[in-house]
Amino acid sequence: MKKIIYSIAILSLVGTTNHFIGSSIISAQQQGEVTDVAQVLPESTIVVVGLNNPAELMESIDNHPLFQHVKQLPNYQQALSNPQLLQLENFVETQLQMEWEEALSKSTHGGVYGMFDAEYQAGAMLLHGDDDALTQVQDTIVGFVRSVGALAGQNPVKHGEYMGIQAYQIGETRFATHNGWTVVTNNAEYGRQILNRLDGTSTSSLAQTDAYKKASAARKNDMGDGWIFANTATLQDDGQLEQAELGMQENMLVELLFGGILSQLKHTPYLLGSIDLEDSHIRFEVDSAFDDSHIPDIRRYYFGQHDSKGAPLSLDVPNQVLAINTYRDLGQWWLLAPDLFSDQVNEGIAQVDSTLSTFFGGKDFGQDILASLEPEIQIISTTQSFDGKPEPEIKVPSFALVAAMKDPETMKAELNRTFISGIGFINIIGAMEGQPQFDIALEEVDGASLVSTKYLKPLDGEPVAIQYNFSPTIAFFGNNVVFSSTRDLALAVAKSKPASPSAANANRKTNFEAILNAEPIRDAIEANKEQFIVQTVLNDGSSREQAEAQVDLLLEGIGLAKQFFVRLDQSEDNLKLTFELRFKDQ
């Protein structure tokens, strides 16, 4: 089984490389020790991708709990029994005179690297490993192509030399092997530039550029299982970032999520990514340089001033499906709309502003309402319990927005009045449409003030509508306000305490954090399992048994995970964007 996994991996690598670089290979000599692949690349190279040890990575993937689950999938089992794949495996191993895993280990133990060069508009791939293994792979390719060509009375393999190195050519593909380095490129001159640096006849390299030096200092030799470097100068020079800026002017949410990052991309000299695979997690990180002085005034809502607190710590609320903690000055974001967004978007904002101003008793929504909230914002979603309450057939997780008020005494009364008026308006509209009505209650619970609602119970025999997932509530505790879809969640937030700060982030502040917890997500799907099965039958035309098996497989897959999070951290000179999937202990 493992051999076939390696076969698929190698074929995927070859296929991806051919698509990326147009399939040309040259291999070169190493003169002196090369400690960093950037030493052999021209300074005009703008993207480098590296796998530090592909064989070890494949071994980790093969043994990973998530892949063990994938192995149980019917499609995977069917692929394993494919006769053509088995024949291919046997043929290649016979030609190589070694098994797949041995070939992969010997030919790539020094790493596999892909790159793109802006000046030559060329892609390349370098393999670093055992010279004998690389030679064996090369001879296998040459022999196979010659034998296929001979069937048509042709010899598609050409032979030549460069700098005394024996080289071959098949179509536009050139390749040779010497002293354990192999270069893959779609541009002959770019290949020569790499060969010159491997030979020592050219000394300038990507490793000597300011961008790569800064990226190397940032990575501190800890790049996990794979990494990517990008020189952002090309993005900054060719107008791509300006195009992205124009796109953001049409979407307020995209601006709110990524506007500050785009501002930094206009100035940072590099992007540096790394991937780390362990039994406990899969983590992908992207680093860039950060300079507070490069933040324009219209994006201060995103990062705040130099001494701003950053995102608040997560609240310890039970059964969290989702938690979002962020720093965003929503008042400034709304008021700066004329500078941030297009005329069409601003027309829509003006209409919403006018409607909300009426709703808030003539107050300006941006200046008087949003600006009254501190920029540390939290959004929380949890699964629900319907003990002692009408239970709807479709169960929707509850959700809430939490923020601190700058002037609690003034805003508490204002928000209370507006909330009660809003519920009254909903009741009027609902009555006209035959919908259930809200009861309103004013409560003081454990130091928190609540204006809560609940629907009147349906009559015996009446179906419990989806609306019974909601009991809109506004709660106040300390300087904080909670806008919640349910009373239970509002009260849970009011009673909660912030989680302990991470020691790993002691010298950084978090700008944005989104956390998804697998167990509550699984519980939410399980609670609505029948609806998922029915929807799968309707969408796919499958039988109920097939649909039920698909949903069970989904639940089983989610059950392997513990948590997924996205986090944007900042320090004095660095931005770090992290994506991490954590797994349960096995």
N, C-alpha and C positions, 0 to 999 in steps of 0.2 A: 504493500500500500504506500509506504513512504517513498519508494522509488518513483511511483507514478506521480506523487505530489511534486517531487523534484523535477520530473519530466515536464509537468505542467508549468512549473515555475520558470524553468529554462526557456521553454517555448514562448511563454508570455514575455520574458525579458527580451528574447531575440525579436519577437514581433513588435514590441513596443519600440525597441531601438531602431529597427528598420523604418518604422513609421516616422520616428523623430528625426533621424539623420539621413535618410535616403540610402542607407545600406552601403557604406564604404568602410573598409577596415585597413588599418596600417598598424604594424606593431614595431616597437622601437627599443633602443638600447638605453640602459640606465648607466650614466657616467656619474659616479659619486652618489651619495645617499640622498634620496628624495624623501623628505619627512612630511611633506604636504603636497597634495596633487596640484595646488595653485602654483607651485614652483615651476611646473612644466607647461603652464598655460599662458598664452599671450595676455597682456594687460587689458585688451579689448573684450575679453570674455566677461559676460555679464551675469550668467547663471551657471551654477555648479550644483549638482546633486550627487550625494555620496551614500553608498551602503558600506559600512565599515567591515562587515564580515558576512556576506550573503549566506554562507553555509550555516553559520550559527543562527542567523535570523530565521532561516527556513526550519531549522531544528526547533527553535522556540515556537514558531507558528504551528508546527506539526504537533507539539506537545501541549499547546495552549488549551485551557478548558473551553474557550469559545469555539476553537476549531474542532475539538472533540464533539461538540454539538453539531457542527456543520457536517461532520462525517456521517451522522445518522440520517441526513436528509436523503430522500429517495433519488433526487436528481444527481447527487454526489455519488451514491452507490451505483447508479446506472452508468455514470461516466467512468468509474473504476473498471467496470467490466467491458468497456469498449474494446473490441478486438484490434482495431486499427491502432489505438493508443498503446496497447500491449506489444504489438508488432514493432511500432516505432521505438519503444523503449528497448526491446531486445536488439534491434538493428543498431541503434546508436551505441549501446553498451558494448556490443561486439566490435564495432569499428574503433571505439575509444580504448578498448581493452581495459576498461574499468567501469565500475558502477557509477550511476548518476551522482550520488552524493559525494563520492570520492572525486569525480571530475570537477564538481562545483567547488568543493573545498580546496583542491589543489590549484585550480585556475583563478580563484578569486579571493584567496585568504588575505591578500593585501588590500582588497577593496574593489568595488565597481563604482565608476564615476561617469556621470553624464553632464554635458555642458553645452552652452550656446554662446556664440560670439557675434557681437553686433557689427563689427567692422567687416567680417567676412560673410556675414549672414549664414553661418555654418553651425551645425551641431556636431557633437563628437561624443564618444564613449571610450573610457580607458578602463582596462582590466589589469590588475596587478596580482601576480601569483607565481606559481612554479613554472619555470621556463619549459621543462619537459612536458608538463600537462598542457600548456598553451600550444606548444608545437604539435602535440598529438591531436588537439582539437582542430588546429589549422590543417594538418595533413588529412584528417577525416573529411573536412569540408572540400578541400581540393580534390581528393580522390572521388568523392561522391559526385561532384559537379562534372568532373572529367568523364566518369562512367555514364552519366546521364547524357552528356553531350555526344559521346561516342555512338550512342544509339541512333543519333540523327546525322552521323558522319561529321561532327564538328568537334572542335576543341575550344570551349569558351574560356579556358583559363590562359591568361597571358602571364609572362614572367619578366621581371626586371630587377633593377637595383636602385637604392637611394642611400647615399653615404655608406656604401659597402654592405648594406642590409638587403638580403634577398627578399623581394616583394613579389606578390602575385596580384593579378587583376582579373575580375570577373565582371564584365560589363563596366559599370562605373565604380565597382567595388575593388579596393586595393587593400591587400593585407600581407603582413609578414610577422614573424615572431623573433624576438631577440632579447635575451636577458630579462625576461619576466614582465615586460610591459606590452600591452596591446592598446592601440588607439583606434577608435571607430569614428569616421568622419565622412561627411558628404561634400567636403571641399578639399581638393588636393593641397592648396596653398596653406590652409589652416592646419592640415595634417603635417606639412613640412615644418610649420612654425613650432608645433609641439615636439617633433623629432629633433629640431635644432636645440630646444631647451633640454630635452633628455640627453642629448649628446654633449651639451655644455657650450655649443657654439653661439647660443644666444643666452644672455643673462637676465634681461628684463622679463618680468613676469607679473601675473595677477597678484602673486604673494607680496609684491612690493608696492601695490597701490594703497592709497590711504583708506579706501573703503574696506578692502580686505583686512588690512591691519586692525582697523577698529572692530570689525566683525570677529576676528580671531581673539582679540582681547576680551570681547563680550562673551564668547562661548567658553573660555577657560578650559579648553580641552575636554569638555563634558558634552558630547554630542549624541549620546545614546546609540541606537542601532543604525540610524541614518540621519542625514542632514542636507540642508539646501542653503546656498548662498545666492543672493541676488544683489547686483549693483543697481541701485535705483536711478542712476543718472539718466539712463535711456528713457525710463518712464517720465522723468522730469523734463526731458528735452524734446520728446516727440509729441507732446500734447495729449497723451493718454490721461493724465491726471486732470487736465482741464475738461476733457470729455466726461470724466467721472463726476466732476464738480457740477457740470450742467445737468447730468442725470439726477444728482441729489436735489437740485432745485425743484424737481417735479415730485418729490416724495418726502413728506415730513418725517415719516418713521425711519427711513433709511438715513436721513440727516441726523436724527436723534441717536441712532445706533453707531454710525460710522463717521460722522462729520469731523470729529476731532482727529481720528486716525488719518483721514485724508489730508488734513492740514499738516500733520507730521511727515507724511510721505513726500510732501513737496520739498522737504529739507533734509530728511535722513539720508545718509550716504549708502545705507545697506539695509537689507532684510536678511535675517538668519533664522532658519528653521531647523528643528530637530525632532526626531521621533524615537520613542523609547517603548519597547514591548517587554512586559513582565507578566508573570502569572496574575499579579494583583491589579495590573492596569495597562492601558495603552494611552500614551501621552504624546501630544504634538504641541510644540511650542514655537512661536515666532517672535524674535527679538528685533528691535530697531533702536537706533539712537533717538534720544529725546532731549529737547531743549525748550524750556518754558518760554524763552523769549520769542520763539517762533509761533506761538499761539496767537492768532489774530483776535482782535476784540470781538468779532462776531462769533468766535468759537470759545469764548471764556465760559459760556454756559456749560460746556462739555467737561473741561478740566478744572475750572475755577481758578482762583488765585494760587500763588505758589504755596501758601500756607493753609490751603483748604484741607478739610478732613478726609475727603474721599468718600467712598461708599460706606454705608453703615454695616455693622456686623449682622450676620444672619440671626433671625429670631428663632428661638428653640420652641417651635410650634409642632405638636404631634401630627403624624400622617401627612407630611408635606409632599405633594406631588411636584411642585415647582416653587422655587424661591429666587427672586431677582432682587439684587441689591446694587444700587447705582448712585453715582453723583451726576445729577443733571439739574441745572437751574431752569426749571420749566417756565418760570416767568420771563426770564431773559430770552429763552428760546422762542417763546410766543411773540414777544415784543420786537424781536429782531427779524421777524418774518419778512419784512420788506427787503432786507439785505440778503436773506438766506434763500428765498424761494422765488419762483417765477411769478409773473403777473397773474397767470391763471390760478395758481395755487393761492395767491394772496386774495383774489376775489372770493374764493371759497372760504378762506379764513375770515374775511370781513363779514360774510353772511352768518357764519357760525358765531362770531363774536357778537353780532347784533342780537341773535336769538338768545345766546347765553346771558347777555347783559340784561335782557328783559326778565329772564328766569331768575337772575340774581338781584332783582330789584333795582336795576339801573346801574349796577356796578360793572366796571370794565373787567372782563374775564381774565385778561392777561395781567393787567396792572394791579387789580384789587384782589383777585382770587388766587391765580397761580403764583403771583409774586409774594403772596402771604405765606407760602410754604417754603421751608428750608430745602436746599437742593439734595439732601440725602433722602432718597426715595426707595421704598421697598414694595414689591408685589409678591404676594403669597397665594398659593393654591393648595388645598388639601382635599382628601376624600371626606365624604360625609357619613354620619351615622343617623339613621332615621328612627332610632328607638323612641317609641311613644309618639311618633309623628306620622302623618300620612306619607306613605312610601310610593313615589312615582315609579312607573315602569322603567323609564330611562333616567339614570342617576348621573347628575352632572357634578363634578368637583366644585367646591366653593372657592371663592377668590376674594382677595382684598388688596387695597392700596394703603400703605402706611407712610405717614410723613409727619414731621415736626412743624408746628406753627410758629411764626415769628412773633405774633401778637395773640396769644391764646385767649385772653379775656374778650377781645373784640371778635375774633374769628369764630369762637365757639358758638356764640349767640347767632351770628350771621349764618353759619353753616347749619345749625339746628333749624332755623326758620326755613332756609332754602330746602333742606331735606324733607321736612314735613310738608311743605308746599308741593314738592315734587311727587311725593307719595299720594297726596290728595289728587293731583292731576292724573296720575296713573290709575287711580281708582275710578275717576270719572270716565276716562277712556275705556277702561276695562268693563265698567258697567254697561256702557253703550254696546259693547261687543259680546256681552254675556260671559265675561271672564270672572274668576273668583276675586274677592275683594281682600285688601290688606286691613288688618287691625294694627293700630299704632300704640306703642307703649313707651313711657319714659321711665328709665330704670337707673338705679345706682347699685352697682355690684362690685364689691372688692376694690373700692376706690375709683372705679371707672364709671363714667356717665354714658348711658346708651339711649339712643332713640332707635328702637327696634320695631320690626313689623313681623307679622305672620299672616298667612292666608287662613280664612275661615275653613274649618274642616268640611270636606265634601259630604254630601248626604250619603247614607248607607246605599251601597250598590252603584254609586257614581264612580267612574274611573278617576284615578288620581293623576291629574294633568302634570306635564313637565314643569309647569310654573311652581309646583310645590318643592322644587329644588332650591327656591329662593325665599329668603326672608331678609330683604335689604335692611342694613343697619349702619348707623354712624355711631362711632364710639370715641370718647375722649379720655385719655389718661396722661397725667403730667402735661407736657407741652405737645403731645402727639394726638393725631386724629387718624381714625381708621374708617375707610369707606369699604364696607364688606357686603358680599352677596348674601351672607347668612349671619344670624345672630351668634351662633355657636363659634364661628371663626373670629368674629369681632371680639368676643369675650376671651377666646384663647390667646389672641394677639395681645390684648390688654394685660393678661396675666403672665405673658412670656418674658423671658430674659434673653439678652443677646448671647450668642455662642462665644466661647473663648477665642481670642485672636490666635492666629497661627504663628508659631515662632519662626517659621520659614519666611514669613512676610514682614519681619520686624523692621526691615529697612526699606520697605515699599508700601505704597498705599494702593488699595484697589479702587479702580475707577468704575468697573462694571463686573458683575458676577451673576451668572445664571446657573442654578443647580436643579437637576432633575433626579428624583429618587425612584429607583426601579420598583421597589416593593409596593409603594402606594399606587404607582402606575399600573402594576399588575393587578392590584386589588380593584382599581377602577374599571379595568377591562373585564375582570371576572364578574363584577357586579352587573355589567351590561353584556355578558357573554351571549345571551340569546339574541340581542340586537345585532351583535357582530356576526353571528352565524347567519342570520337572515339576510343581512346586507351582503355577505360574501356570496350566498346563493344567488341573490339578485344580480350582483355585479359580474360574477364569473360563470354563471349558469351551471355551477357544480351541484352535486347532490348534497343533501344535508350532512351525510357522513363525511364527505370530503371537506365540506366547509368547517365542520366541527374539528376535524383533524388539523386543518390549517390554523384555526384559532388556538387549539391546544399547543401547537408547535410554537406559535407566537408567544403564548404565555410561558412556555418552557424556556424559550430564548431570553425573554426579559428576566426570567428568574435567575439566570446566570449572572446578571449585572447587579451592581450595588448602587452606582451613582454615575451620572454624567454631568460634567460642569464645563462652563466656558468662563474664563476670567481675564480681564484686562488690568494689569498692574503697571504702575509707574514708579520710577525712582528719580533721582536727580538727573540722570543722563540716559535712561533706558525705558523703553516700553516693552512689555512682554504680554503676548496674547497666548493663552493656554487652553487647549482642548484636552480633556481627560475623561476616559471611560474606566471606571473602577469596577472590579469584579468581586463577587463574594469569595470569602475564604473557602478553599476546597478541602 
